[in-house]
Amino acid sequence: MGIGTSIFLIALGAILKFAVTAEVSGLEISTIGVILMVAGVLGLLVSLYFMSVATRRDPVPRDREPY
């Protein structure tokens, strides 16, 4: 899941939690909104973590032979 998908899930979850007032029998729309927001935040944190790990890698010098 990328950063854009995570932000989309957070926004969709917030809309379902705070803006939708419809009721569906057997389904809590606000609970689905909270679940989507939590999934979006977790996806965003994982994406940012992997991006930070990828940028901290030191490139291997090309002028030396490997051990």
N, C-alpha and C positions, 0 to 999 in steps of 0.2 A: 504494500500500500504506500503510495507516495504522499507527498505533502499536500498536493491539490485534492486528492481523494479524502484525506483526513479532514481538511478544512470543509469540504463539502458535507461530510458526515456530521461534523460539529454543527454546521449551519442548519442542515435538515433536521437534526435532533432538536435544536433550539426552536425551530419553527413548530415541530410537532408538540414540544413540551409547553411552550408559552403562547402560541398563537392559534392553535386549532382547538375549537371547543366542541367539535362533533363527538358523538358517542356511538360506539359500535358494540353490540352485545358480544360479550366474551373476549373483548380486546380493550386493553387500556392504552390509548394513544400516547398519553403522557409518559407511561413507562417505556414504551418503544422509543420515545424521544430521548429519554435519559440513557437508555442502552446505546443508542446511536452516538450520543455525545461522548460517552465514556469510551466507546470503540474508536471514535475519531481522535480523542486526546491520546489514547494509548498508541494508535497508529502514528500520530504526529511525533510522539516522543521516540518511538522506535526508529522512525525515518531520520530524525535529527541525530540520534545516536550513531546510526550507521554512516551518515554523512560526515560526522565528526571523526569517526574512526578511519574512514577512507582518506580524509585529508591529512591525517597525522602520519601516514606511512612514509618512511624515508625511501626515496628512489635508490635503486642499486646503481652504483657508479659503473659506467660502461668501460672505463679504461683499465679496470683491474680484472684479473681472472678470478672466477669463483673458487672457493676452497676445495 
